Structures are given as structure tokens and as C-alpha cells.
Amino acid sequence: MKLYSLSVLYKSEPKAVLLKAAYDVSSFSFFQRSSVQEFMAFTSQLIVERSAKGSRASVKEQEYLCHVYVRSDSLAGVVIADSEYPSRVAFTLLEKVLDEFSKQVDRIDWPVGSPATIQYTALDGHLSRYQNPREADPMSKVQAELDETKIILHNTMESLLERGEKLDDLVSKSEVLGTQSKAFYKTARKQNSCCAIM
């Protein structure tokens, strides 16, 4: 899972204006990085121009996903990630960034702004922190812990069932246990079998 780009734009008519952007192109060849970065900026602008105000969308291009969120006040955000990156986390990031941006940058600067004139420095930090969605997003972290717990519980239940089957064999073969003890064990086993989870 990887985030490549995080951009804040203003949707004006007919073009979108790039206000600020952060890129992680370290996974690309050194000679390709500037071209990849330009292409990501172009793609972000194009997606915002073709999205309606107040909408969210995810656009798939080869193995990449572009998540766009255009607010009703024309402020927009775009995340470009690989296809494995969770959409929910990407939209959470976009909402957080756009809320912060709108509080720190005056609305009158949005239509005429550019990456050089806009004073908002948090994008790089957000881009690096959200590289691992499990660490950045509390819900993803809880989901991962639940999945791990479910696997452990499933393995524990399987080992208990194996042990239970072996215990049945031992009880039936035992010469030390009396007839009454064997009958008690079988009755208890039948009573507990209604609670077995498969």
C-alpha cells in the first residue's frame, strides 16, 4: 500500500487551480520522477475539473487509484495511491486535509493561489504519516487487530477440537476410569457439544 500524491486544488471555471501538493515518487526511477510528478499534477487537475461540486469519487487508472473529494465551496483534494490502499482511509485523509486547509488559508486566496504563494506546510507530514493506513487511521488499526484476534481464536478452537477428539480416545481406552466416570464424561461432552463453534 502506497500513497504517491496528495493535492489541494480550487475548482474554478473552466480550470482547476493547484494550490498545494506533496509527492512521494521515491519508488520511481530518478530520471522518471519529474515526469511522474507532472503527470500526477495534471491528472489531479483533470479529475477535479470533471467532478461535480459536493462529490467524492475514485478513478482507477491501471494499478493506481485516484480519490477525489470536491467540496461544495469548490475546495478539492486528490489522493493518488496504489489500488491496495483503502478508499475509506484516503477519503478520511482528504476530509482532514481540506478542513485544516480551509482554517489556515483565507478563502479569498483560493481562486488566485499557487503552490508558491499558499502558506500551508502540513501536506508532506500527512503524506508520510498516512503511508501506513493502519497506523494513521484508528479504525484500520482496530480492524487489523480484530482480524489477528479472529485468526488466533480460530487456531485456538481448532487445537481445542483436536485435543477434545484425542481426549475422547483416551477416555474410551482408559482402564483406570470406572464405568460411572466414563458415563459422566460422555454426558458432559454431550451437554457441552451444543456450544461448540465450527
FENDA-V962754 format. One record per residue. N is the residue number from 1. RES is the residue in one letter. PSI is psi as a letter, one per 40 degrees, with the letter a starting at -180 (* if undefined). BURIAL is 1 if it has 24 or more other C-alpha atoms within 12 Angstrom, else 0. D_CENTER is the distance of its C-alpha to the mean C-alpha in whole Angstrom. Layout:
N/RES/PSI/BURIAL/D_CENTER ; N/RES/PSI/BURIAL/D_CENTER
This chain:
1/M/h/0/9 ; 2/K/h/1/10 ; 3/L/h/1/11 ; 4/Y/d/1/14 ; 5/S/i/1/15 ; 6/L/h/1/15 ; 7/S/i/1/18 ; 8/V/h/1/20 ; 9/L/i/1/23 ; 10/Y/h/1/25 ; 11/K/g/1/26 ; 12/S/i/1/30 ; 13/E/h/0/32 ; 14/P/e/0/33 ; 15/K/i/0/30 ; 16/A/i/1/27 ; 17/V/h/1/27 ; 18/L/h/1/25 ; 19/L/d/1/25 ; 20/K/i/1/23 ; 21/A/i/1/20 ; 22/A/i/1/19 ; 23/Y/i/1/18 ; 24/D/g/1/17 ; 25/V/f/1/20 ; 26/S/d/0/21 ; 27/S/e/0/20 ; 28/F/i/0/22 ; 29/S/i/0/26 ; 30/F/d/0/28 ; 31/F/e/0/30 ; 32/Q/e/0/27 ; 33/R/d/0/25 ; 34/S/d/0/27 ; 35/S/d/0/27 ; 36/V/d/0/23 ; 37/Q/d/1/23 ; 38/E/d/0/25 ; 39/F/d/0/24 ; 40/M/d/1/21 ; 41/A/d/1/23 ; 42/F/d/1/25 ; 43/T/d/1/22 ; 44/S/d/1/20 ; 45/Q/d/1/23 ; 46/L/d/1/24 ; 47/I/d/1/21 ; 48/V/d/1/22 ; 49/E/d/1/26 ; 50/R/e/1/25 ; 51/S/i/1/23 ; 52/A/i/0/24 ; 53/K/i/1/24 ; 54/G/f/0/22 ; 55/S/i/1/20 ; 56/R/i/1/16 ; 57/A/i/1/15 ; 58/S/h/1/14 ; 59/V/h/1/16 ; 60/K/h/0/16 ; 61/E/h/0/18 ; 62/Q/b/0/19 ; 63/E/e/0/16 ; 64/Y/i/1/14 ; 65/L/h/1/13 ; 66/C/h/1/14 ; 67/H/h/1/12 ; 68/V/i/1/15 ; 69/Y/h/1/16 ; 70/V/h/1/20 ; 71/R/i/1/21 ; 72/S/e/0/25 ; 73/D/e/0/26 ; 74/S/e/1/25 ; 75/L/h/1/23 ; 76/A/i/1/20 ; 77/G/i/1/17 ; 78/V/h/1/15 ; 79/V/h/1/12 ; 80/I/h/1/13 ; 81/A/i/1/11 ; 82/D/i/1/11 ; 83/S/e/0/11 ; 84/E/e/0/8 ; 85/Y/h/1/5 ; 86/P/h/1/3 ; 87/S/d/1/6 ; 88/R/d/1/6 ; 89/V/d/1/4 ; 90/A/d/1/7 ; 91/F/d/1/9 ; 92/T/d/1/9 ; 93/L/d/1/10 ; 94/L/d/1/12 ; 95/E/d/1/14 ; 96/K/d/1/14 ; 97/V/d/1/16 ; 98/L/d/1/18 ; 99/D/d/0/19 ; 100/E/d/0/20 ; 101/F/d/1/22 ; 102/S/d/1/24 ; 103/K/d/0/25 ; 104/Q/d/0/26 ; 105/V/h/1/27 ; 106/D/i/0/30 ; 107/R/d/0/30 ; 108/I/e/0/33 ; 109/D/e/0/32 ; 110/W/d/1/29 ; 111/P/d/1/31 ; 112/V/e/0/33 ; 113/G/i/1/31 ; 114/S/i/0/29 ; 115/P/d/0/27 ; 116/A/d/0/31 ; 117/T/d/0/32 ; 118/I/h/1/28 ; 119/Q/g/0/28 ; 120/Y/h/1/24 ; 121/T/e/0/23 ; 122/A/e/1/20 ; 123/L/d/1/18 ; 124/D/d/0/18 ; 125/G/d/0/17 ; 126/H/d/1/14 ; 127/L/d/1/13 ; 128/S/d/1/14 ; 129/R/d/0/12 ; 130/Y/e/1/9 ; 131/Q/d/1/9 ; 132/N/g/0/8 ; 133/P/d/1/5 ; 134/R/d/0/7 ; 135/E/d/0/10 ; 136/A/d/0/9 ; 137/D/h/1/7 ; 138/P/d/0/10 ; 139/M/d/0/9 ; 140/S/d/0/6 ; 141/K/d/0/9 ; 142/V/d/0/12 ; 143/Q/d/0/10 ; 144/A/d/0/10 ; 145/E/d/0/14 ; 146/L/d/0/15 ; 147/D/d/0/14 ; 148/E/d/0/16 ; 149/T/d/0/19 ; 150/K/d/0/19 ; 151/I/d/0/20 ; 152/I/d/0/23 ; 153/L/d/0/24 ; 154/H/d/0/25 ; 155/N/d/0/26 ; 156/T/d/0/28 ; 157/M/d/0/30 ; 158/E/d/0/31 ; 159/S/d/0/33 ; 160/L/d/0/34 ; 161/L/d/0/35 ; 162/E/d/0/37 ; 163/R/d/0/38 ; 164/G/d/0/40 ; 165/E/d/0/41 ; 166/K/d/0/43 ; 167/L/d/0/44 ; 168/D/d/0/46 ; 169/D/d/0/48 ; 170/L/d/0/49 ; 171/V/d/0/50 ; 172/S/d/0/52 ; 173/K/e/0/54 ; 174/S/h/0/54 ; 175/E/e/0/58 ; 176/V/d/0/58 ; 177/L/h/0/56 ; 178/G/i/0/59 ; 179/T/d/0/59 ; 180/Q/d/0/58 ; 181/S/d/0/55 ; 182/K/d/0/53 ; 183/A/d/0/54 ; 184/F/d/0/52 ; 185/Y/d/0/49 ; 186/K/d/0/49 ; 187/T/d/0/49 ; 188/A/d/0/46 ; 189/R/d/0/44 ; 190/K/d/0/45 ; 191/Q/d/0/44 ; 192/N/e/0/41 ; 193/S/d/0/40 ; 194/C/e/0/39 ; 195/C/e/0/36 ; 196/A/h/0/34 ; 197/I/h/0/31 ; 198/M/*/0/30
